Amino acid sequence: MYKSQILLLLVLFLSFTACEKDISRSENTAKERVNGKLVLDSKPSGSTIYLNDKITGLKTPDTLFWLDDTTYKVTLKKFLYRDTSFKVNVNKDIPSDIFVDYDSNPKMRGSISCVSDPEGASILLNGELQEETTPVTIIGLIPGEYSLVYQYENCRDTKKDALVKSGTTFMDYTTLIDTSVWVLYTNENSGFPAEGANYIIFDDNNIAWIATIQSGLVRFDGTNWQSYTKENSGLLSNYVNSLTFDNNGKLWIGTNEGVSVYDGSSWESFTSENSELPNDFISHLVSDIHNRIWICTFNGLAQYNNGDWFVYTPENSGIGSKQINFVNLNVRGHVWVGTSRAGIREWNGVNWRTISMTFQGGPLPPQQGPGNSISAISEADADGRAWIGFLPEQNGGIGGLVSVNEENKFNRNYTPLPSNKITAIYVDEATNRKWVGTDSGLLTFVNWEDRIFYVTNNSSFETEDIESISKDKAGNLWFTTTTGGIMKLKVDKLF
């Protein structure tokens, strides 16, 4: 027993001695390491540091410690800049301090080649006007992202981005869009927030108010865009179909969820739940000289008159259909109502009557006639004719364009058309020129024999689905489309 205790103590002593000796050896090794320092910085900063071609995980500015007295290869790598490599002799008694100025090295610079069609465009580089016009190569540029703006008379300013790298030339070719006649506004080239619009109207100050598809109401003063949506205003819905101003300057806004009224500061709303409005889907609305608002719905025609409501349906009037597509108040001073499958109905303030489909050349068989679904009604032209747009009907009329004279006689179907689905008609009183929008392009004529078609390949339209046609106070025509933004046409430059 005594010998066993002595043996155990001996083993413990030897184990303790061995551990103490290992700890002591580690301390001696650390004291023997060389403490050479390498301080690295660059302009611009943020360069990744490589030592002997191995990444350190550090970026400038930073310091490398515990370096031996030897020569090291240092490489600095930075996005868009050429790699910079050099050798450094490290001395433990004298810290090495290295600063690399990229921007002072001409080899680090890059350039941008600017070419435009047409040539001679001015260039703004990061907002600064350059002395030379296109074609030109701008040299000596510090690597980085640059903004280019091309400017040319009667062309839209075109913005481009350029990425400049050391020792390379960024090639940029731009086709400038001519705006001398056609001016297109989309959500890509302007502040217009929507893909398309249903309607546009102008106030006394020639400010445009635009009924957009799913993006609310938009105000455009020629420079600035302002959006009114269901989320930031009293607008009932972001899907706006039609607009009209009343005699007090209030804007009436027909949406697919009711009518909103905006006076410039406050909002009022009418729906089928809080008023006698018969249906919340508003297809069209207008205001007459008596300040009555006529509202087309899918459940009758509503008239709002200073707080009082009157609703015309097939049950209480001769309107013929519950689905009302269009109303025009300026044809011979009477109200003309375009219905779905019930033709045109006229109201003279007392009685309703049907505008019969009597063609001067005799009756047309159903498969050749325009049908009874009305999409647009123009004011009378210089010859006393109103122009009517029709929609094709399944198992019914073929749609198309028809004129009606003062005796309410329909002249004929006008063909060929871009499409028989007529979406808008505008008659220019000053020139007697008719403009007809379809879902497949635009038609214009003074005399039918001299008609012109405009589609994407002979205009600036990006799409051919025309929704509405309006004229501003300066005499320009505006077209809305369902998927291609809105278009301004400087008519005096075209004809």
C-alpha positions as CSV (number, residue, x, y, z in Angstrom):
1,M,0.0,0.0,0.0
2,Y,2.8,2.4,0.8
3,K,4.7,1.6,-2.4
4,S,1.5,2.2,-4.4
5,Q,1.1,5.7,-2.9
6,I,4.7,6.6,-3.7
7,L,4.2,5.5,-7.4
8,L,1.1,7.5,-7.8
9,L,2.8,10.7,-6.5
10,L,5.6,10.2,-8.9
11,V,3.3,9.9,-11.9
12,L,1.4,13.1,-10.9
13,F,4.7,15.0,-10.5
14,L,6.0,14.0,-13.9
15,S,2.6,14.9,-15.6
16,F,2.6,18.4,-14.0
17,T,6.2,18.9,-15.1
18,A,5.4,18.0,-18.7
19,C,2.4,20.4,-18.9
20,E,4.4,23.2,-17.4
21,K,7.2,22.7,-19.9
22,D,4.7,22.8,-22.9
23,I,3.2,26.1,-21.8
24,S,6.7,27.5,-21.4
25,R,7.7,26.4,-24.9
26,S,4.6,28.2,-26.5
27,E,5.4,31.5,-24.8
28,N,9.0,31.4,-26.0
29,T,7.8,30.8,-29.6
30,A,5.4,33.8,-29.6
31,K,8.2,36.1,-28.3
32,E,10.4,35.0,-31.2
33,R,7.9,36.0,-34.0
34,V,8.8,39.1,-36.1
35,N,6.4,42.0,-35.7
36,G,6.7,43.6,-39.1
37,K,3.9,46.0,-40.1
38,L,2.5,47.0,-43.5
39,V,0.1,49.9,-43.6
40,L,-2.0,50.0,-46.9
41,D,-4.3,52.8,-48.1
42,S,-5.8,53.8,-51.4
43,K,-7.8,56.4,-53.2
44,P,-10.6,55.5,-53.6
45,S,-10.6,53.2,-50.6
46,G,-12.1,49.7,-50.4
47,S,-9.5,47.8,-52.4
48,T,-9.2,44.1,-51.6
49,I,-5.7,43.3,-50.3
50,Y,-3.8,40.2,-51.7
51,L,-0.4,39.2,-50.1
52,N,1.8,36.9,-52.3
53,D,-1.3,36.3,-54.5
54,K,-3.4,35.1,-51.5
55,I,-6.4,37.1,-50.4
56,T,-6.1,38.5,-46.8
57,G,-9.8,39.3,-46.3
58,L,-8.8,42.9,-45.6
59,K,-9.6,46.1,-47.6
60,T,-7.9,49.4,-47.7
61,P,-7.3,51.2,-45.4
62,D,-5.9,48.5,-43.1
63,T,-2.7,47.2,-41.5
64,L,-1.0,43.8,-41.9
65,F,0.8,42.6,-38.7
66,W,3.3,39.9,-37.8
67,L,5.2,40.0,-41.1
68,D,8.7,38.6,-41.5
69,D,11.7,40.6,-42.6
70,T,11.4,39.8,-46.3
71,T,10.0,41.0,-49.6
72,Y,6.2,40.6,-50.2
73,K,4.2,40.9,-53.3
74,V,1.1,43.1,-52.7
75,T,-1.8,43.3,-55.1
76,L,-4.8,45.6,-54.7
77,K,-8.0,44.8,-56.5
78,K,-11.0,47.1,-56.9
79,F,-14.1,46.9,-59.1
80,L,-13.8,48.8,-62.4
81,Y,-10.1,49.5,-61.8
82,R,-7.0,47.8,-63.1
83,D,-5.2,45.5,-60.6
84,T,-2.2,47.2,-59.0
85,S,0.7,45.0,-57.9
86,F,4.0,46.0,-56.3
87,K,6.8,44.6,-54.0
88,V,7.4,45.8,-50.5
89,N,10.5,45.1,-48.3
90,V,9.2,44.7,-44.7
91,N,11.5,45.7,-41.8
92,K,10.4,44.9,-38.3
93,D,11.9,48.1,-37.0
94,I,10.4,50.4,-39.6
95,P,6.7,50.1,-40.5
96,S,6.0,50.1,-44.2
97,D,3.4,52.7,-45.2
98,I,2.0,52.5,-48.7
99,F,-0.6,54.8,-50.3
100,V,-2.0,54.1,-53.9
101,D,-3.7,57.0,-55.7
102,Y,-5.7,55.4,-58.5
103,D,-7.1,58.6,-59.8
104,S,-3.7,60.2,-60.4
105,N,-2.7,57.3,-62.7
106,P,-3.7,58.0,-66.4
107,K,-3.8,54.3,-67.1
108,M,-6.6,53.9,-64.6
109,R,-8.9,56.2,-66.7
110,G,-11.5,55.1,-69.1
111,S,-13.7,56.7,-71.8
112,I,-17.2,56.9,-73.3
113,S,-18.0,56.9,-77.0
114,C,-21.2,58.8,-77.6
115,V,-23.0,58.3,-81.0
116,S,-26.5,59.4,-81.8
117,D,-29.0,59.4,-84.6
118,P,-29.4,62.2,-85.6
119,E,-25.8,63.4,-85.1
120,G,-25.0,66.7,-83.4
121,A,-26.8,66.1,-80.1
122,S,-25.6,67.8,-77.0
123,I,-24.5,65.7,-74.1
124,L,-24.9,66.2,-70.4
125,L,-22.4,64.0,-68.5
126,N,-23.5,63.8,-64.8
127,G,-25.5,67.0,-65.4
128,E,-22.6,68.9,-66.9
129,L,-22.9,70.1,-70.5
130,Q,-20.0,68.9,-72.7
131,E,-18.3,71.2,-75.3
132,E,-18.6,68.8,-78.2
133,T,-21.6,67.2,-79.7
134,T,-22.1,63.7,-81.1
135,P,-20.3,61.7,-82.3
136,V,-17.6,62.2,-79.6
137,T,-15.5,60.2,-77.3
138,I,-15.2,61.6,-73.8
139,I,-11.8,60.5,-72.4
140,G,-9.9,60.6,-69.1
141,L,-12.8,59.5,-67.0
142,I,-12.4,58.1,-63.5
143,P,-14.0,54.6,-63.4
144,G,-17.5,54.5,-62.1
145,E,-21.2,54.9,-63.1
146,Y,-22.1,57.9,-65.3
147,S,-25.3,59.4,-66.4
148,L,-25.7,60.6,-70.0
149,V,-28.5,62.8,-71.3
150,Y,-28.7,63.4,-75.1
151,Q,-30.5,66.6,-76.2
152,Y,-31.5,67.6,-79.7
153,E,-34.0,70.1,-81.0
154,N,-37.5,68.6,-81.5
155,C,-36.4,65.3,-79.9
156,R,-37.1,63.9,-76.5
157,D,-34.2,64.1,-74.0
158,T,-32.8,60.6,-73.8
159,K,-31.2,59.4,-70.6
160,K,-28.6,56.6,-70.6
161,D,-26.3,55.0,-68.0
162,A,-22.6,54.2,-68.7
163,L,-20.2,52.1,-66.8
164,V,-16.6,53.2,-67.2
165,K,-13.7,50.7,-66.5
166,S,-10.0,51.4,-66.5
167,G,-8.4,51.3,-69.9
168,T,-11.6,50.6,-71.8
169,T,-14.2,52.6,-73.8
170,F,-17.9,52.3,-73.1
171,M,-19.7,52.3,-76.4
172,D,-23.1,54.0,-76.4
173,Y,-25.4,54.4,-79.5
174,T,-28.7,56.2,-79.1
175,T,-31.6,56.8,-81.5
176,L,-33.3,60.0,-80.5
177,I,-37.1,60.1,-80.6
178,D,-38.5,62.9,-82.8
179,T,-41.1,64.9,-80.9
180,S,-41.7,67.6,-83.6
181,V,-45.0,65.9,-84.4
182,W,-45.7,63.0,-82.1
183,V,-44.9,63.0,-78.4
184,L,-45.3,59.7,-76.5
185,Y,-45.5,59.5,-72.7
186,T,-45.1,56.2,-71.0
187,N,-44.1,54.9,-67.6
188,E,-40.6,54.3,-69.0
189,N,-39.8,57.6,-70.6
190,S,-41.7,60.0,-68.3
191,G,-43.4,60.4,-65.0
192,F,-46.6,58.9,-66.3
193,P,-47.3,56.1,-63.8
194,A,-49.4,53.7,-65.8
195,E,-49.2,51.4,-68.8
196,G,-52.4,52.8,-70.2
197,A,-55.3,55.2,-69.8
198,N,-59.0,55.4,-70.6
199,Y,-59.6,59.1,-70.9
200,I,-58.1,62.5,-70.8
201,I,-59.6,66.0,-70.2
202,F,-58.1,69.5,-69.9
203,D,-59.1,72.3,-67.4
204,D,-59.2,76.0,-68.1
205,N,-55.4,76.2,-67.4
206,N,-54.7,73.5,-70.0
207,I,-53.7,71.1,-67.3
208,A,-54.3,67.5,-68.3
209,W,-56.3,65.1,-66.1
210,I,-55.9,61.5,-67.1
211,A,-58.1,58.5,-66.2
212,T,-55.6,55.7,-66.0
213,I,-56.1,51.9,-66.0
214,Q,-55.3,50.7,-62.5
215,S,-53.2,53.7,-61.5
216,G,-55.8,56.2,-60.5
217,L,-56.1,59.8,-61.6
218,V,-53.1,61.7,-62.9
219,R,-52.5,65.4,-63.2
220,F,-50.0,66.7,-65.8
221,D,-49.1,70.4,-66.2
222,G,-46.7,69.8,-69.1
223,T,-43.7,69.3,-66.7
224,N,-44.8,67.7,-63.5
225,W,-46.9,64.5,-62.9
226,Q,-49.1,64.0,-59.8
227,S,-51.0,60.9,-59.0
228,Y,-54.2,60.5,-57.0
229,T,-54.9,57.0,-56.0
230,K,-57.3,55.2,-53.7
231,E,-54.4,54.9,-51.2
232,N,-53.4,58.6,-51.1
233,S,-56.7,60.5,-51.8
234,G,-60.5,60.2,-51.7
235,L,-60.6,58.4,-55.0
236,L,-62.9,55.4,-54.9
237,S,-60.9,53.2,-57.2
238,N,-57.6,53.2,-59.1
239,Y,-59.5,52.0,-62.3
240,V,-60.8,55.3,-63.8
241,N,-63.0,55.2,-66.9
242,S,-64.2,58.7,-67.6
243,L,-63.9,62.4,-66.5
244,T,-65.9,65.6,-66.9
245,F,-65.8,69.1,-65.3
246,D,-69.0,70.7,-64.1
247,N,-69.8,74.4,-64.4
248,N,-68.2,75.0,-61.0
249,G,-64.9,73.5,-62.0
250,K,-65.4,70.4,-60.0
251,L,-63.9,67.2,-61.6
252,W,-66.3,64.3,-61.8
253,I,-64.5,61.0,-62.0
254,G,-66.2,57.8,-63.1
255,T,-64.6,54.6,-61.8
256,N,-65.5,51.0,-61.6
257,E,-66.6,51.5,-58.0
258,G,-68.7,54.6,-58.3
259,V,-68.2,58.4,-58.8
260,S,-65.7,60.6,-57.1
261,V,-65.9,64.4,-57.2
262,Y,-62.8,66.5,-56.6
263,D,-62.9,70.3,-56.2
264,G,-59.1,70.8,-55.9
265,S,-58.9,70.3,-52.1
266,S,-61.7,67.9,-50.9
267,W,-63.4,64.8,-52.2
268,E,-67.0,63.6,-52.4
269,S,-68.2,60.1,-53.4
270,F,-71.4,58.6,-54.8
271,T,-72.0,54.9,-54.9
272,S,-75.0,52.7,-55.2
273,E,-74.9,52.4,-51.4
274,N,-74.9,56.0,-50.4
275,S,-76.9,57.5,-53.3
276,E,-79.4,56.6,-56.0
277,L,-76.7,55.8,-58.4
278,P,-78.0,52.6,-60.0
279,N,-74.7,50.8,-60.5
280,D,-71.1,51.4,-59.5
281,F,-69.4,50.6,-62.8
282,I,-69.3,54.0,-64.6
283,S,-68.6,53.7,-68.4
284,H,-68.9,57.4,-69.3
285,L,-70.1,60.7,-67.9
286,V,-70.6,64.3,-69.1
287,S,-71.8,67.6,-67.8
288,D,-74.3,69.8,-69.7
289,I,-74.8,73.6,-69.8
290,H,-77.4,73.3,-67.0
291,N,-74.8,71.7,-64.8
292,R,-76.5,68.3,-64.9
293,I,-74.2,65.3,-64.7
294,W,-75.1,62.4,-67.0
295,I,-73.7,59.1,-65.8
296,C,-73.6,55.9,-67.9
297,T,-73.8,52.7,-65.9
298,F,-74.5,49.1,-66.6
299,N,-77.9,49.5,-64.9
300,G,-79.3,52.6,-66.5
301,L,-78.5,56.2,-67.2
302,A,-78.3,58.5,-64.1
303,Q,-78.8,62.2,-64.1
304,Y,-77.5,64.2,-61.1
305,N,-79.0,67.7,-60.8
306,N,-77.9,69.8,-57.7
307,G,-78.5,67.0,-55.3
308,D,-81.4,65.3,-57.1
309,W,-81.1,62.0,-58.9
310,F,-83.1,60.7,-61.9
311,V,-82.5,57.3,-63.2
312,Y,-83.6,56.2,-66.7
313,T,-84.1,52.4,-67.3
314,P,-86.1,50.4,-69.9
315,E,-88.8,50.0,-67.2
316,N,-89.5,53.8,-66.7
317,S,-88.4,55.3,-70.0
318,G,-87.7,54.6,-73.7
319,I,-84.0,54.2,-73.2
320,G,-84.2,50.6,-74.5
321,S,-81.3,49.1,-72.5
322,K,-79.9,49.0,-69.0
323,Q,-76.3,48.9,-70.2
324,I,-75.4,52.5,-71.3
325,N,-72.1,52.9,-73.1
326,F,-71.9,56.5,-74.1
327,V,-73.8,59.8,-73.9
328,N,-73.4,63.0,-76.0
329,L,-75.3,66.2,-75.2
330,N,-74.4,68.3,-78.2
331,V,-76.1,66.6,-81.2
332,R,-78.8,69.1,-82.3
333,G,-79.2,70.2,-78.7
334,H,-80.6,66.8,-77.6
335,V,-79.2,64.1,-75.4
336,W,-78.1,61.1,-77.5
337,V,-77.5,57.9,-75.6
338,G,-75.5,55.0,-76.9
339,T,-76.7,51.7,-75.5
340,S,-75.6,48.1,-75.7
341,R,-77.8,46.2,-78.3
342,A,-80.5,48.9,-78.3
343,G,-78.9,51.4,-80.6
344,I,-79.2,55.2,-80.1
345,R,-81.9,56.7,-78.1
346,E,-82.6,60.5,-78.1
347,W,-84.1,62.5,-75.3
348,N,-85.4,66.0,-76.1
349,G,-86.1,66.9,-72.4
350,V,-89.6,65.5,-72.5
351,N,-89.8,62.3,-74.7
352,W,-87.5,59.5,-75.7
353,R,-87.3,58.2,-79.3
354,T,-85.2,55.7,-81.1
355,I,-82.9,56.8,-83.9
356,S,-83.9,54.2,-86.4
357,M,-81.3,52.4,-88.5
358,T,-82.6,53.6,-91.9
359,F,-79.8,53.7,-94.5
360,Q,-80.1,55.9,-97.5
361,G,-79.3,53.0,-99.8
362,G,-82.0,50.8,-98.2
363,P,-82.0,48.4,-95.4
364,L,-78.9,46.2,-94.7
365,P,-79.1,42.5,-93.7
366,P,-78.0,41.9,-90.1
367,Q,-74.7,40.3,-91.1
368,Q,-73.8,43.4,-93.1
369,G,-75.2,46.1,-90.8
370,P,-73.2,47.7,-87.9
371,G,-75.5,46.3,-85.2
372,N,-77.0,48.1,-82.2
373,S,-74.1,48.4,-79.7
374,I,-72.8,52.0,-79.6
375,S,-69.4,52.9,-78.5
376,A,-69.0,56.6,-79.5
377,I,-71.1,59.5,-80.7
378,S,-69.5,62.6,-82.1
379,E,-70.7,66.2,-82.4
380,A,-72.1,67.2,-85.7
381,D,-69.5,68.1,-88.4
382,A,-69.5,71.0,-90.8
383,D,-71.9,69.1,-93.0
384,G,-74.4,68.5,-90.2
385,R,-73.5,64.8,-89.8
386,A,-72.9,63.1,-86.6
387,W,-70.5,60.1,-86.6
388,I,-71.4,57.0,-84.7
389,G,-69.0,54.2,-83.6
390,F,-70.3,50.6,-83.2
391,L,-69.0,47.5,-81.5
392,P,-69.1,44.1,-83.2
393,E,-71.8,41.8,-81.7
394,Q,-71.6,38.1,-81.3
395,N,-74.2,36.7,-83.8
396,G,-75.2,40.2,-84.6
397,G,-73.9,43.4,-86.3
398,I,-70.3,43.7,-87.6
399,G,-69.6,47.1,-85.9
400,G,-67.8,49.9,-87.7
401,L,-68.3,53.6,-88.5
402,V,-71.6,55.2,-89.6
403,S,-72.6,58.9,-90.2
404,V,-76.1,60.2,-89.7
405,N,-77.5,63.3,-91.3
406,E,-79.9,65.9,-90.0
407,E,-82.9,63.8,-91.1
408,N,-81.6,61.0,-88.9
409,K,-80.8,58.9,-91.9
410,F,-77.7,56.7,-91.7
411,N,-75.4,57.1,-94.7
412,R,-73.5,53.8,-94.8
413,N,-70.9,51.7,-93.2
414,Y,-67.5,53.1,-94.0
415,T,-64.9,50.6,-95.0
416,P,-62.1,49.7,-94.9
417,L,-61.2,50.5,-91.3
418,P,-58.3,49.5,-89.1
419,S,-60.9,47.5,-87.1
420,N,-64.7,47.4,-86.8
421,K,-64.4,47.9,-83.1
422,I,-64.6,51.7,-82.8
423,T,-63.4,53.1,-79.5
424,A,-63.4,56.9,-79.9
425,I,-64.5,59.6,-82.4
426,Y,-63.5,63.3,-82.4
427,V,-64.6,65.9,-85.0
428,D,-62.3,69.0,-85.2
429,E,-64.7,71.9,-85.6
430,A,-61.9,74.2,-87.0
431,T,-60.9,71.9,-89.8
432,N,-63.8,69.5,-90.2
433,R,-61.3,66.6,-89.8
434,K,-62.6,63.5,-88.3
435,W,-60.4,61.3,-86.0
436,V,-61.5,57.7,-85.3
437,G,-59.9,55.5,-82.8
438,T,-60.1,51.7,-83.0
439,D,-58.4,48.8,-81.2
440,S,-56.1,48.4,-84.2
441,G,-55.0,51.9,-85.1
442,L,-56.1,55.5,-85.8
443,L,-58.1,56.8,-88.8
444,T,-58.4,60.4,-89.9
445,F,-60.0,62.2,-92.8
446,V,-61.8,65.3,-94.0
447,N,-63.2,63.6,-97.0
448,W,-63.5,59.8,-96.8
449,E,-61.6,59.4,-100.1
450,D,-58.5,61.0,-98.6
451,R,-58.4,59.0,-95.4
452,I,-55.1,58.2,-93.6
453,F,-54.4,55.3,-91.2
454,Y,-51.9,55.6,-88.4
455,V,-50.4,52.5,-86.8
456,T,-47.1,51.7,-85.0
457,N,-45.0,51.7,-88.2
458,N,-45.9,55.2,-89.4
459,S,-46.3,57.1,-86.1
460,S,-44.9,57.1,-82.6
461,F,-47.6,54.9,-81.2
462,E,-46.2,51.9,-79.3
463,T,-49.6,50.1,-79.4
464,E,-52.6,50.5,-81.7
465,D,-55.4,50.1,-79.2
466,I,-56.7,53.7,-79.0
467,E,-59.1,54.4,-76.1
468,S,-60.0,58.1,-76.4
469,I,-59.3,61.3,-78.3
470,S,-59.2,64.8,-76.8
471,K,-58.1,68.3,-77.8
472,D,-56.2,70.6,-75.5
473,K,-56.3,74.4,-75.4
474,A,-53.3,74.7,-77.6
475,G,-54.9,72.7,-80.4
476,N,-52.9,69.5,-79.8
477,L,-54.7,66.2,-80.0
478,W,-54.2,63.6,-77.2
479,F,-54.8,59.9,-77.5
480,T,-55.0,57.4,-74.7
481,T,-54.1,53.7,-75.3
482,T,-54.7,50.7,-73.1
483,T,-51.1,49.5,-73.0
484,G,-48.9,52.1,-74.7
485,G,-49.2,55.2,-72.6
486,I,-50.6,58.5,-73.9
487,M,-49.8,60.4,-77.1
488,K,-49.8,64.1,-78.0
489,L,-50.1,65.0,-81.6
490,K,-49.1,68.5,-82.8
491,V,-51.7,68.5,-85.6
492,D,-50.5,71.8,-87.1
493,K,-47.1,70.1,-87.8
494,L,-48.8,67.1,-89.5
495,F,-51.1,68.9,-91.9
